[in-house]
Amino acid sequence: MNKQWFTYLILLFCVVAWGSNFVFGSILVRVFDPSIIAFFRLIFILIFLFFMTFRTVYRTKLNIHNFIWLAIAGFIGISLNQWSFYASLQFTEPVTAALILALSPIVTALISSYWFKERKTFQFWVGSFVALLGVWLVITKGSLLVPSVGKGELLIGLTMLSFSVFLVFVQHLSKSIHPATITWYSNVFGLIGILPFVPWKNTHLVLSVPFSYWMLLILTAIIMHGLCTYLWNHSIYKVGATKAALLLNLEPFIAMVFALPILGHSIQTLQLVGALVIVIGVSISLRTKTKNLVGDR
């Protein structure tokens, strides 16, 4: 029991790190181009992952078919995901971005059900509708009219969709490839995929960026995308993927807490209500999935 509590503390640490990344990302896009952030983050992430995954990757033998799937996963789940995440924070508040991204467990389940031919229960669809209602409340600010979706909301929606597709790819690839190998190669291909979009003519401007912003970029890259991803993937085997996914619902609340002192953003009542509705909806859907898994066993 004590070991399980320690595992939950590790998962909670990861959720706090990921939730705060919305706020820190909003700070970084003030001085860096989104593609430049993604480029340098991936470099430091790969340096970290090299020492963590070298032995496993070296021993793994892959064929052309594996590399093609890893490349697709890297371009969608890393290149597109990283760029769209930071690009969205140029146009929308971190809390709103966190609320929209909170739909990723449901979208992942929907894509997974289509990919792996899984049937969903009525309760799952009810939970999905409730979660979508929570996002609707935040975007429309309580109005029943058609929401005025801005560029930021569309970009974070793309982030959420690319992340969900990536998780399904990982689920598929992990049947024959070790997770550490998937993590390494997906980030390598992710770095390759972001290269054409980096404004190389303006990269000299980063030399004038204060050292404090560079430290923030490096630390968030290593801790949030490198260390936390590594800890998360190794911890979900101990408590189960579904229970771990429920903790991800705390990300919007974490973003609210960090945005208050760091960015000076007040917590709006509608955002809080929307976050609660999303948490309820996602919880209903994931609990339905848990029952199905138990039944299959």
Phi and psi in degrees as GROMACS dihedral restraints (atoms count N, CA, C in turn):
[ dihedral_restraints ]
;  ai    aj    ak    al  type     phi  dphi    fc
    3     4     5     6     1   -62.9    20    10
    4     5     6     7     1   -38.9    20    10
    6     7     8     9     1   -65.3    20    10
    7     8     9    10     1   -35.9    20    10
    9    10    11    12     1   -68.2    20    10
   10    11    12    13     1   -39.4    20    10
   12    13    14    15     1   -63.1    20    10
   13    14    15    16     1   -39.1    20    10
   15    16    17    18     1   -63.5    20    10
   16    17    18    19     1   -38.1    20    10
   18    19    20    21     1   -63.5    20    10
   19    20    21    22     1   -42.0    20    10
   21    22    23    24     1   -64.1    20    10
   22    23    24    25     1   -35.1    20    10
   24    25    26    27     1   -65.3    20    10
   25    26    27    28     1   -38.2    20    10
   27    28    29    30     1   -63.9    20    10
   28    29    30    31     1   -45.0    20    10
   30    31    32    33     1   -63.5    20    10
   31    32    33    34     1   -39.4    20    10
   33    34    35    36     1   -65.7    20    10
   34    35    36    37     1   -38.1    20    10
   36    37    38    39     1   -59.4    20    10
   37    38    39    40     1   -42.9    20    10
   39    40    41    42     1   -63.5    20    10
   40    41    42    43     1   -42.2    20    10
   42    43    44    45     1   -64.9    20    10
   43    44    45    46     1   -41.2    20    10
   45    46    47    48     1   -62.5    20    10
   46    47    48    49     1   -42.2    20    10
   48    49    50    51     1   -63.0    20    10
   49    50    51    52     1   -45.8    20    10
   51    52    53    54     1   -68.7    20    10
   52    53    54    55     1   -36.5    20    10
   54    55    56    57     1   -66.8    20    10
   55    56    57    58     1   -39.6    20    10
   57    58    59    60     1   -71.2    20    10
   58    59    60    61     1   -20.3    20    10
   60    61    62    63     1   -64.0    20    10
   61    62    63    64     1   -26.2    20    10
   63    64    65    66     1   -63.0    20    10
   64    65    66    67     1   -39.8    20    10
   66    67    68    69     1   -73.8    20    10
   67    68    69    70     1   -47.5    20    10
   69    70    71    72     1   -64.4    20    10
   70    71    72    73     1   -33.9    20    10
   72    73    74    75     1   -64.2    20    10
   73    74    75    76     1   -37.5    20    10
   75    76    77    78     1   -62.9    20    10
   76    77    78    79     1   -30.8    20    10
   78    79    80    81     1   -74.9    20    10
   79    80    81    82     1   -41.6    20    10
   81    82    83    84     1   -66.7    20    10
   82    83    84    85     1   -35.5    20    10
   84    85    86    87     1   -71.4    20    10
   85    86    87    88     1    -7.1    20    10
   87    88    89    90     1   -73.8    20    10
   88    89    90    91     1   -26.3    20    10
   90    91    92    93     1  -122.4    20    10
   91    92    93    94     1   -15.4    20    10
   93    94    95    96     1  -120.2    20    10
   94    95    96    97     1   147.9    20    10
   96    97    98    99     1   -70.7    20    10
   97    98    99   100     1   141.5    20    10
   99   100   101   102     1   -53.5    20    10
  100   101   102   103     1   -40.5    20    10
  102   103   104   105     1   -69.3    20    10
  103   104   105   106     1   -31.7    20    10
  105   106   107   108     1   -70.2    20    10
  106   107   108   109     1   -39.0    20    10
  108   109   110   111     1   -59.6    20    10
  109   110   111   112     1   -48.6    20    10
  111   112   113   114     1   -60.7    20    10
  112   113   114   115     1   -41.0    20    10
  114   115   116   117     1   -62.2    20    10
  115   116   117   118     1   -53.0    20    10
  117   118   119   120     1   -69.7    20    10
  118   119   120   121     1   -35.0    20    10
  120   121   122   123     1   -60.0    20    10
  121   122   123   124     1   -46.0    20    10
  123   124   125   126     1   -65.0    20    10
  124   125   126   127     1   -33.5    20    10
  126   127   128   129     1   -63.2    20    10
  127   128   129   130     1   -49.0    20    10
  129   130   131   132     1   -69.9    20    10
  130   131   132   133     1   -33.2    20    10
  132   133   134   135     1   -63.4    20    10
  133   134   135   136     1   -44.1    20    10
  135   136   137   138     1   -66.6    20    10
  136   137   138   139     1   -34.8    20    10
  138   139   140   141     1   -62.0    20    10
  139   140   141   142     1   -43.5    20    10
  141   142   143   144     1   -65.7    20    10
  142   143   144   145     1   -47.2    20    10
  144   145   146   147     1   -66.4    20    10
  145   146   147   148     1   -27.9    20    10
  147   148   149   150     1   -57.8    20    10
  148   149   150   151     1   -45.8    20    10
  150   151   152   153     1   -73.6    20    10
  151   152   153   154     1   -24.4    20    10
  153   154   155   156     1   -88.0    20    10
  154   155   156   157     1   -27.7    20    10
  156   157   158   159     1  -121.5    20    10
  157   158   159   160     1     2.0    20    10
  159   160   161   162     1   -55.7    20    10
  160   161   162   163     1   -49.3    20    10
  162   163   164   165     1   -61.5    20    10
  163   164   165   166     1   -45.0    20    10
  165   166   167   168     1   -65.9    20    10
  166   167   168   169     1   -45.4    20    10
  168   169   170   171     1   -64.1    20    10
  169   170   171   172     1   -39.7    20    10
  171   172   173   174     1   -63.4    20    10
  172   173   174   175     1   -34.6    20    10
  174   175   176   177     1   -84.2    20    10
  175   176   177   178     1   -12.8    20    10
  177   178   179   180     1   -84.9    20    10
  178   179   180   181     1   130.2    20    10
  180   181   182   183     1  -104.4    20    10
  181   182   183   184     1   122.7    20    10
  183   184   185   186     1  -118.3    20    10
  184   185   186   187     1   150.0    20    10
  186   187   188   189     1  -103.7    20    10
  187   188   189   190     1   178.3    20    10
  189   190   191   192     1   -60.2    20    10
  190   191   192   193     1   -39.6    20    10
  192   193   194   195     1   -60.6    20    10
  193   194   195   196     1   -42.0    20    10
  195   196   197   198     1   -62.7    20    10
  196   197   198   199     1   -44.7    20    10
  198   199   200   201     1   -64.1    20    10
  199   200   201   202     1   -36.7    20    10
  201   202   203   204     1   -63.1    20    10
  202   203   204   205     1   -46.0    20    10
  204   205   206   207     1   -66.1    20    10
  205   206   207   208     1   -39.3    20    10
  207   208   209   210     1   -64.9    20    10
  208   209   210   211     1   -36.3    20    10
  210   211   212   213     1   -65.9    20    10
  211   212   213   214     1   -45.0    20    10
  213   214   215   216     1   -61.9    20    10
  214   215   216   217     1   -43.8    20    10
  216   217   218   219     1   -62.3    20    10
  217   218   219   220     1   -40.3    20    10
  219   220   221   222     1   -67.5    20    10
  220   221   222   223     1   -42.6    20    10
  222   223   224   225     1   -65.3    20    10
  223   224   225   226     1   -41.7    20    10
  225   226   227   228     1   -80.7    20    10
  226   227   228   229     1   -51.0    20    10
  228   229   230   231     1   -82.8    20    10
  229   230   231   232     1   -17.5    20    10
  231   232   233   234     1  -114.9    20    10
  232   233   234   235     1   -60.7    20    10
  234   235   236   237     1   -59.1    20    10
  235   236   237   238     1   -59.5    20    10
  237   238   239   240     1   -65.4    20    10
  238   239   240   241     1   -39.7    20    10
  240   241   242   243     1   -65.1    20    10
  241   242   243   244     1   -48.3    20    10
  243   244   245   246     1   -64.6    20    10
  244   245   246   247     1   -45.8    20    10
  246   247   248   249     1   -64.8    20    10
  247   248   249   250     1   -48.8    20    10
  249   250   251   252     1   -65.0    20    10
  250   251   252   253     1   -32.4    20    10
  252   253   254   255     1   -61.6    20    10
  253   254   255   256     1   -52.4    20    10
  255   256   257   258     1   -74.0    20    10
  256   257   258   259     1   -31.7    20    10
  258   259   260   261     1   -64.7    20    10
  259   260   261   262     1   -36.9    20    10
  261   262   263   264     1   -65.5    20    10
  262   263   264   265     1   -33.6    20    10
  264   265   266   267     1   -72.0    20    10
  265   266   267   268     1    -7.0    20    10
  267   268   269   270     1   -78.0    20    10
  268   269   270   271     1   -19.9    20    10
  270   271   272   273     1  -124.6    20    10
  271   272   273   274     1    -6.8    20    10
  273   274   275   276     1  -140.2    20    10
  274   275   276   277     1   160.2    20    10
  276   277   278   279     1   -73.3    20    10
  277   278   279   280     1   148.8    20    10
  279   280   281   282     1   -60.5    20    10
  280   281   282   283     1   -34.3    20    10
  282   283   284   285     1   -67.7    20    10
  283   284   285   286     1   -43.6    20    10
  285   286   287   288     1   -61.2    20    10
  286   287   288   289     1   -41.9    20    10
  288   289   290   291     1   -61.8    20    10
  289   290   291   292     1   -42.2    20    10
  291   292   293   294     1   -64.8    20    10
  292   293   294   295     1   -37.8    20    10
  294   295   296   297     1   -66.0    20    10
  295   296   297   298     1   -42.1    20    10
  297   298   299   300     1   -68.3    20    10
  298   299   300   301     1   -40.4    20    10
  300   301   302   303     1   -67.3    20    10
  301   302   303   304     1   -20.7    20    10
  303   304   305   306     1   -65.8    20    10
  304   305   306   307     1   -13.4    20    10
  306   307   308   309     1   -78.5    20    10
  307   308   309   310     1    -7.6    20    10
  309   310   311   312     1   -57.8    20    10
  310   311   312   313     1   -36.7    20    10
  312   313   314   315     1   -60.1    20    10
  313   314   315   316     1   -40.2    20    10
  315   316   317   318     1   -70.2    20    10
  316   317   318   319     1   -44.3    20    10
  318   319   320   321     1   -63.7    20    10
  319   320   321   322     1   -38.5    20    10
  321   322   323   324     1   -61.5    20    10
  322   323   324   325     1   -43.5    20    10
  324   325   326   327     1   -63.4    20    10
  325   326   327   328     1   -37.9    20    10
  327   328   329   330     1   -66.9    20    10
  328   329   330   331     1   -45.3    20    10
  330   331   332   333     1   -65.7    20    10
  331   332   333   334     1   -40.6    20    10
  333   334   335   336     1   -63.3    20    10
  334   335   336   337     1   -38.5    20    10
  336   337   338   339     1   -64.9    20    10
  337   338   339   340     1   -35.3    20    10
  339   340   341   342     1   -74.2    20    10
  340   341   342   343     1   -43.0    20    10
  342   343   344   345     1   -68.1    20    10
  343   344   345   346     1   -45.8    20    10
  345   346   347   348     1  -100.6    20    10
  346   347   348   349     1    11.4    20    10
  348   349   350   351     1    58.2    20    10
  349   350   351   352     1    45.8    20    10
  351   352   353   354     1   -95.9    20    10
  352   353   354   355     1   140.4    20    10
  354   355   356   357     1   -94.1    20    10
  355   356   357   358     1   139.2    20    10
  357   358   359   360     1  -106.2    20    10
  358   359   360   361     1   146.3    20    10
  360   361   362   363     1   -83.3    20    10
  361   362   363   364     1   168.7    20    10
  363   364   365   366     1   -61.7    20    10
  364   365   366   367     1   -36.4    20    10
  366   367   368   369     1   -64.0    20    10
  367   368   369   370     1   -34.5    20    10
  369   370   371   372     1   -63.0    20    10
  370   371   372   373     1   -43.7    20    10
  372   373   374   375     1   -67.6    20    10
  373   374   375   376     1   -33.4    20    10
  375   376   377   378     1   -64.4    20    10
  376   377   378   379     1   -45.7    20    10
  378   379   380   381     1   -61.9    20    10
  379   380   381   382     1   -39.2    20    10
  381   382   383   384     1   -63.5    20    10
  382   383   384   385     1   -41.8    20    10
  384   385   386   387     1   -64.5    20    10
  385   386   387   388     1   -41.1    20    10
  387   388   389   390     1   -63.4    20    10
  388   389   390   391     1   -43.4    20    10
  390   391   392   393     1   -63.7    20    10
  391   392   393   394     1   -42.5    20    10
  393   394   395   396     1   -63.4    20    10
  394   395   396   397     1   -34.8    20    10
  396   397   398   399     1   -63.1    20    10
  397   398   399   400     1   -37.9    20    10
  399   400   401   402     1   -62.7    20    10
  400   401   402   403     1   -43.5    20    10
  402   403   404   405     1   -65.5    20    10
  403   404   405   406     1   -39.6    20    10
  405   406   407   408     1   -59.3    20    10
  406   407   408   409     1   -42.1    20    10
  408   409   410   411     1   -61.6    20    10
  409   410   411   412     1   -40.0    20    10
  411   412   413   414     1   -70.7    20    10
  412   413   414   415     1   -45.9    20    10
  414   415   416   417     1   -68.1    20    10
  415   416   417   418     1   -41.3    20    10
  417   418   419   420     1   -86.8    20    10
  418   419   420   421     1    -5.7    20    10
  420   421   422   423     1    58.4    20    10
  421   422   423   424     1    38.3    20    10
  423   424   425   426     1    91.2    20    10
  424   425   426   427     1    -6.8    20    10
  426   427   428   429     1   -80.5    20    10
  427   428   429   430     1   151.6    20    10
  429   430   431   432     1   -90.8    20    10
  430   431   432   433     1     0.8    20    10
  432   433   434   435     1   -77.2    20    10
  433   434   435   436     1   169.4    20    10
  435   436   437   438     1   -64.0    20    10
  436   437   438   439     1   128.8    20    10
  438   439   440   441     1   -66.8    20    10
  439   440   441   442     1   146.7    20    10
  441   442   443   444     1   -90.8    20    10
  442   443   444   445     1    90.3    20    10
  444   445   446   447     1   -79.7    20    10
  445   446   447   448     1   121.6    20    10
  447   448   449   450     1   -91.3    20    10
  448   449   450   451     1  -178.2    20    10
  450   451   452   453     1   -63.3    20    10
  451   452   453   454     1   -38.5    20    10
  453   454   455   456     1   -63.3    20    10
  454   455   456   457     1   -42.8    20    10
  456   457   458   459     1   -66.0    20    10
  457   458   459   460     1   -37.9    20    10
  459   460   461   462     1   -66.2    20    10
  460   461   462   463     1   -40.6    20    10
  462   463   464   465     1   -68.4    20    10
  463   464   465   466     1   -42.1    20    10
  465   466   467   468     1   -71.2    20    10
  466   467   468   469     1   -26.9    20    10
  468   469   470   471     1   -64.8    20    10
  469   470   471   472     1   -38.2    20    10
  471   472   473   474     1   -66.3    20    10
  472   473   474   475     1   -37.6    20    10
  474   475   476   477     1   -60.6    20    10
  475   476   477   478     1   -46.9    20    10
  477   478   479   480     1   -62.6    20    10
  478   479   480   481     1   -43.1    20    10
  480   481   482   483     1   -67.4    20    10
  481   482   483   484     1   -43.8    20    10
  483   484   485   486     1   -65.1    20    10
  484   485   486   487     1   -36.8    20    10
  486   487   488   489     1   -66.1    20    10
  487   488   489   490     1   -41.4    20    10
  489   490   491   492     1   -65.3    20    10
  490   491   492   493     1   -43.3    20    10
  492   493   494   495     1   -62.9    20    10
  493   494   495   496     1   -40.3    20    10
  495   496   497   498     1   -61.5    20    10
  496   497   498   499     1   -42.1    20    10
  498   499   500   501     1   -62.6    20    10
  499   500   501   502     1   -37.2    20    10
  501   502   503   504     1   -67.6    20    10
  502   503   504   505     1   -40.7    20    10
  504   505   506   507     1   -60.2    20    10
  505   506   507   508     1   -43.6    20    10
  507   508   509   510     1   -62.9    20    10
  508   509   510   511     1   -41.8    20    10
  510   511   512   513     1   -60.3    20    10
  511   512   513   514     1   -39.7    20    10
  513   514   515   516     1   -70.2    20    10
  514   515   516   517     1   -45.3    20    10
  516   517   518   519     1   -71.3    20    10
  517   518   519   520     1   -31.3    20    10
  519   520   521   522     1   -67.0    20    10
  520   521   522   523     1   -10.4    20    10
  522   523   524   525     1   -69.6    20    10
  523   524   525   526     1   -24.3    20    10
  525   526   527   528     1  -130.3    20    10
  526   527   528   529     1    -9.5    20    10
  528   529   530   531     1  -127.1    20    10
  529   530   531   532     1   139.7    20    10
  531   532   533   534     1   -64.7    20    10
  532   533   534   535     1   139.9    20    10
  534   535   536   537     1   -54.3    20    10
  535   536   537   538     1   -36.2    20    10
  537   538   539   540     1   -63.6    20    10
  538   539   540   541     1   -39.0    20    10
  540   541   542   543     1   -67.8    20    10
  541   542   543   544     1   -40.6    20    10
  543   544   545   546     1   -61.3    20    10
  544   545   546   547     1   -44.8    20    10
  546   547   548   549     1   -61.1    20    10
  547   548   549   550     1   -44.7    20    10
  549   550   551   552     1   -64.5    20    10
  550   551   552   553     1   -54.6    20    10
  552   553   554   555     1   -70.1    20    10
  553   554   555   556     1   -33.8    20    10
  555   556   557   558     1   -64.4    20    10
  556   557   558   559     1   -36.6    20    10
  558   559   560   561     1   -73.9    20    10
  559   560   561   562     1   -33.7    20    10
  561   562   563   564     1   -62.9    20    10
  562   563   564   565     1   -49.0    20    10
  564   565   566   567     1   -67.7    20    10
  565   566   567   568     1   -30.1    20    10
  567   568   569   570     1   -63.8    20    10
  568   569   570   571     1   -40.9    20    10
  570   571   572   573     1   -65.3    20    10
  571   572   573   574     1   -42.6    20    10
  573   574   575   576     1   -61.5    20    10
  574   575   576   577     1   -40.7    20    10
  576   577   578   579     1   -68.2    20    10
  577   578   579   580     1   -26.1    20    10
  579   580   581   582     1   -85.1    20    10
  580   581   582   583     1   -16.8    20    10
  582   583   584   585     1   -57.0    20    10
  583   584   585   586     1   -44.2    20    10
  585   586   587   588     1   -65.0    20    10
  586   587   588   589     1   -16.9    20    10
  588   589   590   591     1  -101.5    20    10
  589   590   591   592     1    -1.5    20    10
  591   592   593   594     1   -78.4    20    10
  592   593   594   595     1   126.9    20    10
  594   595   596   597     1   -74.8    20    10
  595   596   597   598     1    82.5    20    10
  597   598   599   600     1   -60.8    20    10
  598   599   600   601     1   -30.1    20    10
  600   601   602   603     1   -65.4    20    10
  601   602   603   604     1   -24.2    20    10
  603   604   605   606     1  -105.8    20    10
  604   605   606   607     1     6.7    20    10
  606   607   608   609     1   -65.6    20    10
  607   608   609   610     1   -21.6    20    10
  609   610   611   612     1   -65.1    20    10
  610   611   612   613     1   -20.3    20    10
  612   613   614   615     1   -67.3    20    10
  613   614   615   616     1   -23.4    20    10
  615   616   617   618     1   -68.5    20    10
  616   617   618   619     1   -18.5    20    10
  618   619   620   621     1   -67.0    20    10
  619   620   621   622     1   -22.8    20    10
  621   622   623   624     1   -90.9    20    10
  622   623   624   625     1    -2.0    20    10
  624   625   626   627     1   -72.8    20    10
  625   626   627   628     1   131.9    20    10
  627   628   629   630     1   -55.2    20    10
  628   629   630   631     1   149.5    20    10
  630   631   632   633     1   -60.4    20    10
  631   632   633   634     1   -32.3    20    10
  633   634   635   636     1   -62.2    20    10
  634   635   636   637     1   -36.7    20    10
  636   637   638   639     1   -69.6    20    10
  637   638   639   640     1   -36.0    20    10
  639   640   641   642     1   -64.6    20    10
  640   641   642   643     1   -41.2    20    10
  642   643   644   645     1   -64.5    20    10
  643   644   645   646     1   -39.4    20    10
  645   646   647   648     1   -64.0    20    10
  646   647   648   649     1   -42.1    20    10
  648   649   650   651     1   -63.2    20    10
  649   650   651   652     1   -45.8    20    10
  651   652   653   654     1   -67.2    20    10
  652   653   654   655     1   -46.0    20    10
  654   655   656   657     1   -65.9    20    10
  655   656   657   658     1   -42.1    20    10
  657   658   659   660     1   -67.1    20    10
  658   659   660   661     1   -33.6    20    10
  660   661   662   663     1   -65.1    20    10
  661   662   663   664     1   -50.2    20    10
  663   664   665   666     1   -70.0    20    10
  664   665   666   667     1   -46.0    20    10
  666   667   668   669     1   -75.0    20    10
  667   668   669   670     1   -50.1    20    10
  669   670   671   672     1   -81.7    20    10
  670   671   672   673     1   -38.5    20    10
  672   673   674   675     1   -99.1    20    10
  673   674   675   676     1   -29.3    20    10
  675   676   677   678     1   -89.7    20    10
  676   677   678   679     1   -69.4    20    10
  678   679   680   681     1   -63.1    20    10
  679   680   681   682     1   -48.2    20    10
  681   682   683   684     1   -66.6    20    10
  682   683   684   685     1   -38.3    20    10
  684   685   686   687     1   -63.2    20    10
  685   686   687   688     1   -41.5    20    10
  687   688   689   690     1   -63.7    20    10
  688   689   690   691     1   -47.0    20    10
  690   691   692   693     1   -65.4    20    10
  691   692   693   694     1   -40.1    20    10
  693   694   695   696     1   -63.5    20    10
  694   695   696   697     1   -48.2    20    10
  696   697   698   699     1   -63.4    20    10
  697   698   699   700     1   -30.4    20    10
  699   700   701   702     1   -86.8    20    10
  700   701   702   703     1   -17.5    20    10
  702   703   704   705     1   -91.0    20    10
  703   704   705   706     1   -28.8    20    10
  705   706   707   708     1   -66.6    20    10
  706   707   708   709     1   -21.1    20    10
  708   709   710   711     1   -68.5    20    10
  709   710   711   712     1   -24.1    20    10
  711   712   713   714     1   -87.6    20    10
  712   713   714   715     1   -30.9    20    10
  714   715   716   717     1  -116.0    20    10
  715   716   717   718     1   -12.1    20    10
  717   718   719   720     1    98.9    20    10
  718   719   720   721     1   142.0    20    10
  720   721   722   723     1   -65.1    20    10
  721   722   723   724     1   -36.0    20    10
  723   724   725   726     1   -68.9    20    10
  724   725   726   727     1   -44.6    20    10
  726   727   728   729     1   -64.9    20    10
  727   728   729   730     1   -38.3    20    10
  729   730   731   732     1   -65.1    20    10
  730   731   732   733     1   -39.2    20    10
  732   733   734   735     1   -63.5    20    10
  733   734   735   736     1   -31.8    20    10
  735   736   737   738     1   -62.0    20    10
  736   737   738   739     1   -32.2    20    10
  738   739   740   741     1   -66.8    20    10
  739   740   741   742     1   -25.7    20    10
  741   742   743   744     1   -62.9    20    10
  742   743   744   745     1   -20.4    20    10
  744   745   746   747     1   -66.0    20    10
  745   746   747   748     1   -14.3    20    10
  747   748   749   750     1   -79.4    20    10
  748   749   750   751     1   -12.3    20    10
  750   751   752   753     1   -56.3    20    10
  751   752   753   754     1   -44.8    20    10
  753   754   755   756     1   -60.1    20    10
  754   755   756   757     1   -37.4    20    10
  756   757   758   759     1   -69.0    20    10
  757   758   759   760     1   -38.1    20    10
  759   760   761   762     1   -62.5    20    10
  760   761   762   763     1   -42.8    20    10
  762   763   764   765     1   -61.4    20    10
  763   764   765   766     1   -40.2    20    10
  765   766   767   768     1   -62.1    20    10
  766   767   768   769     1   -44.9    20    10
  768   769   770   771     1   -63.8    20    10
  769   770   771   772     1   -42.9    20    10
  771   772   773   774     1   -74.5    20    10
  772   773   774   775     1   -32.8    20    10
  774   775   776   777     1   -69.4    20    10
  775   776   777   778     1   -26.7    20    10
  777   778   779   780     1   -64.5    20    10
  778   779   780   781     1   -55.6    20    10
  780   781   782   783     1   -82.6    20    10
  781   782   783   784     1   -30.9    20    10
  783   784   785   786     1   -83.2    20    10
  784   785   786   787     1   -46.5    20    10
  786   787   788   789     1  -101.3    20    10
  787   788   789   790     1   -11.8    20    10
  789   790   791   792     1    76.1    20    10
  790   791   792   793     1    18.7    20    10
  792   793   794   795     1   -83.5    20    10
  793   794   795   796     1   125.0    20    10
  795   796   797   798     1   -77.2    20    10
  796   797   798   799     1   151.3    20    10
  798   799   800   801     1   -81.8    20    10
  799   800   801   802     1   114.0    20    10
  801   802   803   804     1   -82.2    20    10
  802   803   804   805     1   142.8    20    10
  804   805   806   807     1   -58.5    20    10
  805   806   807   808     1   -41.1    20    10
  807   808   809   810     1   -66.1    20    10
  808   809   810   811     1   -36.5    20    10
  810   811   812   813     1   -65.1    20    10
  811   812   813   814     1   -39.8    20    10
  813   814   815   816     1   -66.0    20    10
  814   815   816   817     1   -43.2    20    10
  816   817   818   819     1   -64.0    20    10
  817   818   819   820     1   -44.9    20    10
  819   820   821   822     1   -60.7    20    10
  820   821   822   823     1   -40.2    20    10
  822   823   824   825     1   -63.8    20    10
  823   824   825   826     1   -41.8    20    10
  825   826   827   828     1   -64.2    20    10
  826   827   828   829     1   -41.5    20    10
  828   829   830   831     1   -64.3    20    10
  829   830   831   832     1   -41.2    20    10
  831   832   833   834     1   -63.8    20    10
  832   833   834   835     1   -44.0    20    10
  834   835   836   837     1   -60.1    20    10
  835   836   837   838     1   -43.7    20    10
  837   838   839   840     1   -62.5    20    10
  838   839   840   841     1   -46.3    20    10
  840   841   842   843     1   -63.5    20    10
  841   842   843   844     1   -46.4    20    10
  843   844   845   846     1   -65.6    20    10
  844   845   846   847     1   -38.8    20    10
  846   847   848   849     1   -62.0    20    10
  847   848   849   850     1   -42.2    20    10
  849   850   851   852     1   -61.2    20    10
  850   851   852   853     1   -45.1    20    10
  852   853   854   855     1   -65.5    20    10
  853   854   855   856     1   -44.5    20    10
  855   856   857   858     1   -70.6    20    10
  856   857   858   859     1   -33.8    20    10
  858   859   860   861     1   -66.6    20    10
  859   860   861   862     1   -34.7    20    10
  861   862   863   864     1   -62.8    20    10
  862   863   864   865     1   -41.9    20    10
  864   865   866   867     1   -64.5    20    10
  865   866   867   868     1   -37.4    20    10
  867   868   869   870     1   -62.1    20    10
  868   869   870   871     1   -43.3    20    10
  870   871   872   873     1   -63.0    20    10
  871   872   873   874     1   -38.7    20    10
  873   874   875   876     1   -63.7    20    10
  874   875   876   877     1   -40.7    20    10
  876   877   878   879     1   -66.3    20    10
  877   878   879   880     1   -41.7    20    10
  879   880   881   882     1   -63.6    20    10
  880   881   882   883     1   -39.9    20    10
  882   883   884   885     1   -64.3    20    10
  883   884   885   886     1   -37.3    20    10
  885   886   887   888     1   -65.2    20    10
  886   887   888   889     1   -32.5    20    10
